[in-house]
Amino acid sequence: MLAWTGIALAGIGVVALAAAAMWKIGVASQKPRWLPNTQVPSFPYRDVQFTSEGSLLKGWLLLPEGEEAPHPAVVVVHGWGSNRSRVLRYAEPLVREGYAVLLFDVRCHGDSEKIPAASAFMFRDDAAAAVAYIKGVPEIDPERVAVLGHSLGGFGALLAMGDGMQVRAIVTDASPVQFETMLTAELRRRRLPLFPLSTFVPTIWLLRAGIPRRAYREASLHDVLRRNAQRIPVLMLHARGDDFIPADDLLALAEQVDVRHALVDIEGHSRSDQAPAFWDEVLGFLRPLLKR
């Protein structure tokens, strides 16, 4: 009897240790890599700040020179583990086209405030807060605002659209299509085993962020795009050689949902803008929607 009791207690101890280890890994994987802003815009800009869910966000506002206000504007949203200086690559072509550009650090990134548990829903809320902020800037035409989101920034922008964000257009670059893709990519980046972590980590993330499981289940880009296709035009771009978020996800989505999309011939997760076709697609898409 004592032997069986000892075995049972040992088993409970092993399970408890495994659960504690799983929780620790889940917490660590929910903390984005922090990078400082190491560059500033080459165009004239001003420092700006606004709040999202009570947290202070820092950013830059670039205004086109020689253009009469109010200006059309594009809000640029970076991805997980990035910051505003790392998406400066999008700013120059947009400013030269005559658009004001808002670049900002999402919470837990760059110079913005941190919260205990980051998530894709944080990107959704911060994208919506950035749009609300820029619509109140005197030099900006609030009826001509678009969003360009890279990676999780694009995913968050689409979730914000599904949550009622009002913009003229959304462009995504290298956006994941489902939560599972993001989780798999992050676990691989950290060289962590997909099993059993991919099963348990989402629950840890939701618990720590206070996100109901129902909200997680309902945050489907397929459904968001179907519901909003007639309200807000969307262009989804992806590098054919993306080695972090596979382009196949976008192709699978496009087979199920009527969404404008294109693959550009270049390698990597953050180099789409260097492909010759990228800016032809983006600027050609935005002109009829933002230009008078």
Legacy VTK file of the C-alpha trace (Angstrom):
# vtk DataFile Version 3.0
C-alpha trace
ASCII
DATASET POLYDATA
POINTS 292 float
0.000 0.000 0.000
2.783 2.388 0.957
4.586 1.531 -2.272
1.531 2.454 -4.353
1.128 5.679 -2.405
4.751 6.550 -3.082
4.337 5.850 -6.791
1.184 7.993 -6.909
2.891 10.874 -5.147
5.884 10.589 -7.441
3.560 10.660 -10.439
1.794 13.748 -9.120
5.165 15.378 -8.582
6.256 14.646 -12.155
3.005 16.053 -13.536
3.346 19.160 -11.364
6.921 19.716 -12.532
5.891 19.232 -16.161
3.003 21.679 -15.754
5.296 24.236 -14.116
7.829 23.855 -16.924
5.075 24.214 -19.521
3.788 27.370 -17.824
7.292 28.841 -17.709
7.814 28.186 -21.417
4.381 29.639 -22.213
5.182 32.817 -20.294
8.569 33.164 -22.001
7.105 32.621 -25.473
4.487 35.318 -24.801
7.192 37.923 -24.255
8.204 39.488 -27.590
11.863 40.002 -28.358
12.643 43.628 -27.459
14.668 45.709 -29.904
15.591 49.400 -29.567
14.762 51.879 -32.296
18.110 52.357 -34.019
17.094 54.593 -36.931
15.026 57.707 -37.495
13.134 58.702 -40.645
15.047 60.361 -43.480
12.022 62.595 -44.113
10.905 65.403 -41.783
8.944 63.924 -38.898
7.640 64.700 -35.453
7.439 62.567 -32.347
3.900 61.644 -31.342
2.245 59.630 -28.610
-1.219 58.270 -27.901
-2.803 55.637 -25.697
-4.192 52.172 -26.261
-6.058 50.358 -23.498
-4.520 52.789 -21.000
-0.909 52.270 -22.147
1.239 54.959 -23.764
2.420 54.313 -27.324
5.242 56.256 -28.995
5.538 56.962 -32.702
6.592 59.195 -35.575
4.364 61.152 -37.916
5.787 61.914 -41.356
4.059 64.522 -43.515
4.618 64.852 -47.283
6.408 68.037 -48.312
4.899 70.333 -50.905
1.456 68.763 -50.564
-1.609 70.677 -49.460
-3.322 69.525 -46.275
-5.406 67.683 -45.305
-3.350 64.670 -46.371
-4.355 61.077 -46.944
-2.510 58.850 -44.477
-1.200 55.333 -44.051
-0.731 53.799 -40.596
2.122 51.265 -40.617
1.947 48.453 -38.039
5.060 46.356 -37.370
5.091 42.692 -36.370
5.894 40.626 -33.265
9.379 41.281 -31.889
9.926 44.289 -34.160
9.490 48.078 -33.818
8.754 51.219 -35.823
12.333 51.740 -37.023
12.338 48.268 -38.586
9.359 49.165 -40.792
10.814 52.474 -41.958
11.357 50.667 -45.257
7.693 51.251 -46.044
7.714 54.967 -45.236
9.755 56.574 -48.019
7.742 55.263 -51.004
4.490 56.206 -49.261
5.625 59.732 -48.367
6.935 60.265 -51.905
3.516 59.234 -53.161
1.994 62.074 -51.128
0.770 60.182 -48.072
1.332 61.073 -44.447
2.703 58.059 -42.587
2.297 57.100 -38.932
4.843 54.616 -37.580
4.484 53.537 -33.961
5.649 50.939 -31.470
3.019 48.419 -30.426
2.869 47.771 -26.680
5.789 45.651 -25.397
7.897 46.877 -28.324
10.339 49.724 -28.873
9.626 52.780 -26.728
5.987 52.006 -25.941
4.784 50.800 -22.560
4.824 47.129 -21.679
1.999 44.931 -20.451
2.306 41.547 -18.682
0.880 39.396 -21.496
1.229 40.321 -25.163
-1.068 38.814 -27.816
-2.427 39.203 -31.324
-5.388 41.012 -29.767
-2.940 43.619 -28.455
-1.930 44.281 -32.074
-5.604 44.569 -32.995
-6.296 47.144 -30.287
-3.114 49.145 -30.938
-3.791 49.306 -34.686
-7.291 50.634 -33.964
-5.884 53.161 -31.466
-3.353 54.390 -34.039
-6.102 54.880 -36.611
-8.245 56.769 -34.100
-5.266 58.965 -33.216
-4.294 59.897 -36.764
-7.885 60.721 -37.682
-7.716 63.470 -35.048
-4.526 65.067 -36.403
-5.460 68.436 -38.011
-3.306 67.889 -41.118
-4.932 64.532 -41.889
-8.113 63.831 -43.846
-9.927 61.358 -41.550
-11.875 59.974 -44.501
-8.695 58.920 -46.338
-6.795 56.664 -43.951
-5.384 53.218 -44.755
-3.368 50.648 -42.799
-0.310 48.692 -43.924
0.623 45.890 -41.547
3.634 43.589 -41.627
3.376 40.051 -40.266
1.369 40.072 -37.010
0.728 43.782 -37.620
-1.254 42.802 -40.706
-3.111 40.100 -38.794
-3.952 42.600 -36.055
-5.168 45.163 -38.601
-7.564 42.624 -40.098
-8.840 41.673 -36.643
-9.397 45.392 -35.979
-11.400 45.631 -39.201
-13.545 42.776 -37.941
-13.956 44.664 -34.677
-15.337 47.734 -36.472
-12.252 49.810 -37.341
-13.142 52.235 -40.139
-10.470 52.801 -42.808
-10.428 53.138 -46.586
-8.116 50.168 -47.184
-5.871 47.576 -45.552
-2.655 46.156 -46.995
-0.958 43.188 -45.341
2.580 41.997 -45.997
3.640 38.516 -44.835
0.643 38.226 -42.524
-0.157 34.903 -40.894
-3.642 33.648 -41.603
-4.293 31.695 -38.410
-3.107 31.652 -34.815
-1.565 28.204 -35.224
0.822 29.485 -37.889
2.066 32.258 -35.597
2.533 29.888 -32.675
4.406 27.349 -34.791
6.696 30.041 -36.198
7.479 31.428 -32.740
8.187 28.002 -31.229
10.474 27.135 -34.129
12.289 30.448 -33.797
12.932 29.638 -30.151
13.923 26.050 -31.071
11.200 24.613 -28.850
9.319 21.356 -29.580
5.955 21.771 -31.286
4.537 18.845 -29.302
3.207 19.165 -26.695
3.757 22.945 -26.556
1.517 23.793 -29.520
-1.330 22.094 -27.638
-0.931 23.780 -24.255
0.753 27.143 -24.918
-2.346 28.789 -26.500
-4.301 28.114 -23.302
-1.530 29.698 -21.227
-1.481 32.764 -23.488
-5.248 33.190 -23.259
-5.308 32.798 -19.486
-2.497 35.301 -18.931
-3.971 37.849 -21.350
-7.503 37.471 -19.991
-8.862 36.539 -23.418
-11.990 34.333 -23.465
-11.568 31.155 -25.487
-14.668 32.118 -27.446
-12.944 35.309 -28.649
-9.981 33.196 -29.739
-12.223 30.825 -31.697
-14.135 33.673 -33.340
-10.988 35.548 -34.453
-10.967 33.868 -37.851
-9.578 35.837 -40.795
-11.750 33.770 -43.107
-14.875 35.042 -41.345
-13.534 38.588 -40.928
-12.795 38.888 -44.649
-16.130 37.395 -45.674
-18.068 39.797 -43.445
-16.140 42.914 -44.441
-15.207 42.303 -48.089
-17.714 44.849 -49.366
-16.945 47.425 -46.680
-13.145 47.738 -46.763
-10.890 46.736 -49.690
-8.023 44.451 -48.643
-4.783 43.592 -50.446
-2.713 40.715 -49.051
0.896 40.360 -50.225
3.463 37.704 -49.386
7.004 36.818 -50.400
7.030 33.551 -52.279
10.187 32.550 -50.390
9.054 33.506 -46.873
10.820 31.065 -44.552
8.994 32.183 -41.383
5.305 32.493 -42.302
4.698 30.263 -45.353
3.046 31.846 -48.388
0.983 28.663 -48.754
-1.273 29.906 -45.951
-2.297 32.922 -48.041
-2.901 30.772 -51.109
-5.107 28.430 -49.076
-7.061 31.402 -47.713
-7.544 32.840 -51.201
-9.082 29.551 -52.354
-11.791 29.941 -49.722
-12.273 33.718 -49.587
-12.429 36.252 -52.403
-9.562 38.554 -51.373
-7.162 40.480 -53.593
-3.708 38.970 -53.157
-0.333 38.538 -54.818
2.951 36.750 -54.238
6.191 38.600 -54.950
9.330 36.797 -56.054
11.792 37.282 -53.234
13.174 35.320 -50.286
12.654 36.090 -46.599
9.969 37.289 -44.219
10.846 41.006 -44.184
12.031 41.734 -47.714
8.841 41.830 -49.796
9.208 45.573 -50.310
12.450 44.961 -52.219
10.669 42.991 -54.925
9.948 45.107 -58.038
6.273 44.111 -58.070
5.595 45.010 -54.443
5.203 48.768 -54.755
3.416 48.480 -58.088
0.801 46.403 -56.271
0.600 48.586 -53.146
0.554 52.024 -54.764
-1.729 50.880 -57.566
-4.155 49.554 -54.959
-4.100 52.663 -52.746
-4.308 55.423 -55.390
-7.989 55.093 -56.317
-8.907 54.701 -52.649
-6.893 57.536 -51.075
-6.267 60.043 -53.861
-8.820 62.698 -54.742
LINES 1 293
292 0 1 2 3 4 5 6 7 8 9 10 11 12 13 14 15 16 17 18 19 20 21 22 23 24 25 26 27 28 29 30 31 32 33 34 35 36 37 38 39 40 41 42 43 44 45 46 47 48 49 50 51 52 53 54 55 56 57 58 59 60 61 62 63 64 65 66 67 68 69 70 71 72 73 74 75 76 77 78 79 80 81 82 83 84 85 86 87 88 89 90 91 92 93 94 95 96 97 98 99 100 101 102 103 104 105 106 107 108 109 110 111 112 113 114 115 116 117 118 119 120 121 122 123 124 125 126 127 128 129 130 131 132 133 134 135 136 137 138 139 140 141 142 143 144 145 146 147 148 149 150 151 152 153 154 155 156 157 158 159 160 161 162 163 164 165 166 167 168 169 170 171 172 173 174 175 176 177 178 179 180 181 182 183 184 185 186 187 188 189 190 191 192 193 194 195 196 197 198 199 200 201 202 203 204 205 206 207 208 209 210 211 212 213 214 215 216 217 218 219 220 221 222 223 224 225 226 227 228 229 230 231 232 233 234 235 236 237 238 239 240 241 242 243 244 245 246 247 248 249 250 251 252 253 254 255 256 257 258 259 260 261 262 263 264 265 266 267 268 269 270 271 272 273 274 275 276 277 278 279 280 281 282 283 284 285 286 287 288 289 290 291
